[in-house]
Amino acid sequence: MYRRTNLTHLILVGAVALCLISLMICVDAQAQVVFVSHREGNPQIYVMDINGGNLQRLSDNSHDDWHPSWSPDGKRIVFVSHREGNADVYVMDADGGNQQNLTKNLRNDSSPSWSPNGKHIVFESNRAGAFNYDIYVMDADGDNQHNLTNNPNADQFPSWSPDGKRIVFSARRSRHFENELEISHEIYVMNADGSNQQRLTENRKNDWFPAWSPDGKRIAFASDRKGDLENFEIYMIDADGGNQQKLTADRKDDSFPSWSPDGKRIVFHSNREGNFEIYVMDVDGGNLQNLTNNRKHDVSPAWFVPAFAVEVTPFAVSPAGKKFTMWGWLKQVDQ
């Protein structure tokens, strides 16, 4: 009886050790940001550490590649490419290998975002009409593509909530304020199946590029409160639309926010120094740092947020020290 119990204990501890090794490898990727750079000519996908070091080029294509997004396990990157004449959603391994076209559509598909479980990808498409963008969802292999919003105007820039139950997006609807340029975009949220669409912001200008915080409590986005489609700033609201805060204040364009895994920092792009660069700041807007310092444009950053950073697991992992704490159930096995 003792030997059987001891064997069971060893098997459980071994399984836990394997899981922890996998998680610690994943922790290394937490410090990585994938982004788009024009430094070699046309826009291509690059990855770097969050301190700006260890820069690597992932795509090498004569056409434009942009708008990358990590899979929750950090093994793949979904992105957009114009290599077949129109914008399609592609996927590749995290090292740039095994690039595949997922949508293969004659219209434009863009702004892809992974579901937290890695099984689905949400994106925008104008396949219903040249200026009629809707939010679509598909399986991670490109199958089962279907329209979630079915709105005659424009629904764009979708982002999954960390629990996978909701999708936040930017929408242009007929009842919004109309300025001299167009009907304004506002931030909306809906269930993952497209139902229960609710408006979160009510602004006379444009609110774009919403992104959920890893704890699901807040949404960062970009807004041009001056109405010129040029001077965007980074804002933050609670997930119910309340408690709006302005995080940046610059005469240039600050846009495309993406959260750190611990929710304490935000990476974004800005042209405050002449050309677009990748910046990072604390969630209150302080401690601003330029990560790229490149004379060409660097845009559209996406910070890798692993699944275990946003979902309940039997472990608590400390990225900084790469230490771990096992919860009570493992301690009970030791007894």
C-alpha positions in Angstrom: 0.0 0.0 0.0 2.8 2.4 0.9 4.7 1.6 -2.4 1.5 2.3 -4.4 1.0 5.6 -2.7 4.6 6.5 -3.1 4.5 5.6 -6.8 1.3 7.7 -7.3 3.1 10.6 -5.5 6.1 10.3 -7.9 3.9 10.2 -10.9 2.0 13.4 -9.8 5.2 15.2 -8.9 6.7 14.3 -12.3 3.7 15.5 -14.2 3.7 18.7 -12.3 7.4 19.2 -13.0 6.8 18.7 -16.7 4.0 21.3 -16.7 6.2 23.7 -14.8 9.0 23.4 -17.3 6.6 24.1 -20.1 5.2 27.1 -18.2 8.7 28.5 -17.5 9.6 28.2 -21.2 6.4 30.2 -21.8 7.4 32.7 -19.2 10.4 33.6 -21.4 8.1 34.6 -24.2 6.2 36.9 -21.9 8.9 39.5 -22.4 8.4 39.5 -26.1 6.5 41.9 -28.4 5.7 41.2 -32.0 5.3 44.2 -34.3 5.5 45.6 -37.8 8.5 47.4 -39.1 9.4 49.3 -42.3 13.1 49.2 -41.6 13.9 47.0 -44.6 11.5 48.7 -47.0 7.9 47.4 -47.0 6.1 46.5 -43.7 7.2 43.1 -42.3 6.7 41.2 -39.0 9.4 41.4 -36.3 9.7 40.3 -32.7 11.8 41.7 -29.9 12.2 41.5 -26.2 10.3 44.1 -24.2 13.5 46.0 -23.6 14.0 46.4 -27.3 16.8 43.8 -27.6 17.0 40.5 -29.4 15.3 41.8 -32.6 14.4 39.2 -35.1 12.6 39.4 -38.5 9.9 36.8 -38.9 8.5 37.5 -42.4 10.4 38.3 -45.6 7.9 39.0 -48.3 7.9 41.5 -51.2 4.3 42.4 -50.3 3.1 44.0 -47.0 2.6 42.0 -43.8 1.0 43.7 -40.8 -1.3 43.4 -37.7 0.3 40.4 -35.9 -1.3 38.7 -32.9 0.1 35.9 -30.6 -1.6 32.6 -30.1 -2.2 31.9 -26.3 0.5 29.3 -26.2 3.1 31.5 -27.9 3.7 29.0 -30.6 2.0 30.8 -33.5 1.4 34.3 -34.8 -1.6 35.3 -36.8 -1.2 38.3 -39.1 -2.4 40.0 -42.3 -0.7 39.9 -45.7 -1.3 41.5 -49.1 0.8 38.9 -50.9 -2.1 37.5 -53.0 -3.4 40.9 -54.1 -5.8 41.6 -51.3 -5.6 41.5 -47.5 -5.9 37.9 -46.1 -5.4 36.5 -42.6 -2.3 34.2 -42.4 -0.7 32.2 -39.6 2.9 31.2 -39.0 5.0 29.6 -36.4 6.5 31.9 -33.8 9.9 31.6 -35.6 8.4 32.7 -38.9 8.1 29.3 -40.4 5.2 27.4 -41.9 3.2 30.4 -43.2 -0.3 29.6 -44.3 -3.3 31.6 -45.7 -6.4 31.0 -43.6 -9.1 33.1 -45.2 -8.4 33.1 -49.0 -11.0 35.7 -49.7 -11.3 38.1 -52.7 -12.2 40.9 -50.3 -10.0 42.3 -47.4 -9.7 40.4 -44.1 -7.8 42.1 -41.3 -7.3 42.8 -37.5 -7.1 39.1 -36.4 -7.2 38.2 -32.7 -7.0 34.8 -31.0 -9.5 33.4 -28.6 -8.0 32.6 -25.2 -8.3 28.9 -25.7 -6.5 29.1 -29.1 -9.4 27.4 -30.9 -10.8 30.4 -32.8 -9.7 33.6 -34.5 -11.8 36.7 -34.7 -11.2 39.3 -37.5 -12.8 42.0 -39.6 -13.8 41.6 -43.3 -15.4 43.7 -46.0 -16.6 40.7 -47.9 -20.2 42.0 -47.6 -19.3 45.2 -49.4 -16.4 47.5 -50.0 -17.1 49.9 -47.1 -19.1 47.4 -45.0 -16.7 45.8 -42.5 -18.1 43.2 -40.2 -16.6 41.1 -37.4 -16.2 37.5 -38.4 -15.0 34.4 -36.5 -13.4 31.2 -37.7 -11.7 28.1 -36.4 -7.9 28.4 -35.9 -7.3 26.5 -39.1 -9.5 28.8 -41.2 -12.7 26.6 -41.2 -16.2 27.7 -40.3 -16.0 31.4 -41.1 -19.1 33.3 -40.2 -20.3 36.9 -39.7 -21.0 37.9 -36.1 -22.2 41.6 -36.4 -24.1 41.9 -39.7 -24.1 45.7 -39.6 -24.5 47.8 -42.7 -21.8 50.3 -41.6 -18.4 49.3 -40.2 -17.4 47.0 -37.3 -13.6 46.7 -36.9 -10.6 45.9 -34.6 -12.0 43.0 -32.5 -10.4 41.8 -29.3 -11.4 38.8 -27.1 -12.0 39.1 -23.4 -9.7 37.0 -21.3 -12.5 34.6 -20.4 -13.4 34.1 -24.0 -17.0 35.0 -23.4 -17.1 38.5 -25.0 -15.5 40.4 -27.9 -14.8 44.2 -27.8 -14.7 46.1 -31.1 -15.0 49.5 -32.7 -18.2 50.2 -34.6 -19.6 52.9 -36.8 -23.4 53.0 -36.5 -26.0 55.2 -38.0 -27.0 56.8 -34.8 -23.5 58.0 -34.0 -22.3 61.6 -34.3 -21.4 62.5 -37.9 -18.6 65.0 -38.5 -17.2 66.4 -41.7 -15.1 63.3 -42.4 -17.5 60.4 -41.5 -19.7 58.9 -38.9 -17.7 58.4 -35.7 -16.5 55.0 -34.3 -17.4 54.0 -30.8 -16.4 51.1 -28.6 -18.8 48.2 -28.4 -18.9 44.8 -26.7 -20.8 41.7 -27.6 -21.0 38.0 -26.6 -18.7 35.7 -28.5 -21.6 34.5 -30.6 -22.4 38.1 -31.7 -25.4 38.5 -29.5 -26.1 41.3 -26.9 -24.2 44.1 -28.6 -23.7 47.0 -26.3 -22.2 50.5 -26.7 -19.5 51.4 -24.2 -18.4 54.9 -25.3 -20.3 58.0 -26.4 -17.9 60.3 -28.0 -18.3 62.8 -30.9 -15.0 61.7 -32.3 -13.4 58.2 -33.1 -12.6 55.5 -30.6 -10.4 52.7 -32.2 -8.2 49.7 -31.4 -9.8 48.4 -28.1 -7.8 45.9 -26.1 -8.9 44.0 -23.0 -6.7 44.0 -19.9 -5.5 40.5 -18.8 -7.8 40.5 -15.8 -10.8 41.4 -17.9 -11.6 44.5 -15.9 -10.5 47.3 -18.2 -10.2 48.1 -21.9 -7.5 50.3 -23.4 -8.2 52.1 -26.7 -7.1 55.0 -28.9 -9.2 58.1 -29.6 -8.9 61.2 -31.7 -10.9 63.5 -29.4 -9.9 66.5 -31.7 -11.6 64.8 -34.7 -8.7 65.1 -37.1 -7.9 61.4 -37.4 -4.3 62.3 -36.6 -3.9 63.1 -32.9 -4.9 59.8 -31.3 -4.3 59.4 -27.6 -4.4 56.2 -25.4 -7.5 56.0 -23.1 -8.7 53.4 -20.7 -12.2 52.5 -19.4 -13.7 49.9 -17.1 -15.1 46.9 -19.0 -18.7 48.3 -18.4 -17.7 51.7 -20.0 -17.3 53.6 -16.8 -14.3 55.4 -15.3 -12.7 56.8 -18.4 -9.1 57.9 -18.1 -6.7 59.5 -20.6 -3.2 57.9 -20.4 -1.2 59.9 -23.0 -1.1 63.6 -23.8 1.0 64.4 -26.9 0.4 66.5 -30.0 1.3 63.5 -32.2 -0.4 60.1 -32.7 -0.4 57.5 -29.8 -2.3 54.4 -30.8 -2.7 50.6 -30.9 -2.4 49.7 -27.2 -1.5 46.2 -26.0 -1.3 45.1 -22.4 1.5 43.4 -20.5 0.7 39.9 -19.0 0.5 41.4 -15.5 -1.7 44.3 -16.6 0.8 46.8 -15.2 2.1 48.2 -18.5 0.9 49.0 -22.0 2.9 48.9 -25.2 1.8 51.1 -28.1 3.1 53.0 -31.2 3.6 56.8 -31.5 5.1 59.2 -33.9 5.9 61.8 -31.3 9.6 61.9 -32.4 8.9 62.3 -36.1 8.4 58.7 -37.2 6.4 55.9 -35.6 8.2 54.0 -32.9 7.2 51.3 -30.3 6.8 52.7 -26.8 5.9 51.2 -23.4 4.5 52.9 -20.4 3.0 52.1 -17.0 -0.7 51.7 -16.9 -1.1 55.2 -15.4 0.8 56.7 -18.3 4.1 57.1 -16.5 7.6 55.8 -17.1 7.4 56.2 -20.9 10.2 54.4 -22.9 11.0 54.2 -26.6 11.8 50.6 -27.4 12.8 50.7 -31.1 14.6 54.0 -31.8 14.6 53.4 -35.5 14.4 55.9 -38.4 11.8 53.8 -40.2 8.2 53.2 -39.0 7.6 50.6 -36.3 3.9 50.0 -35.6 1.2 47.7 -34.4 2.8 46.0 -31.3 1.3 43.0 -29.6 2.6 41.8 -26.2 2.5 38.1 -25.7 0.0 37.2 -23.0 0.1 33.5 -22.2 -3.1 31.6 -21.5 -2.0 30.9 -17.9 -1.8 34.7 -17.3 -5.5 35.1 -17.8 -7.0 31.7 -16.9 -7.3 29.8 -13.6 -4.6 27.1 -13.4 -3.3 25.0 -10.5 -0.1 27.1 -10.5 0.9 30.6 -9.7 4.0 31.6 -11.8 6.2 34.6 -11.1 7.7 35.8 -14.4 10.3 38.1 -12.9 12.1 35.5 -10.8 10.9 32.5 -12.7 9.8 30.9 -9.4 6.6 29.0 -8.8 4.2 28.3 -6.0 2.1 25.2 -6.1 -1.3 25.4 -4.5 -2.6 23.3 -1.7 -3.6 20.2 -3.6 0.1 19.3 -4.4 1.0 20.0 -0.8 -1.6 17.5 0.2 0.0 14.9 -2.0 3.3 15.3 -0.2 1.7 14.4 3.1 
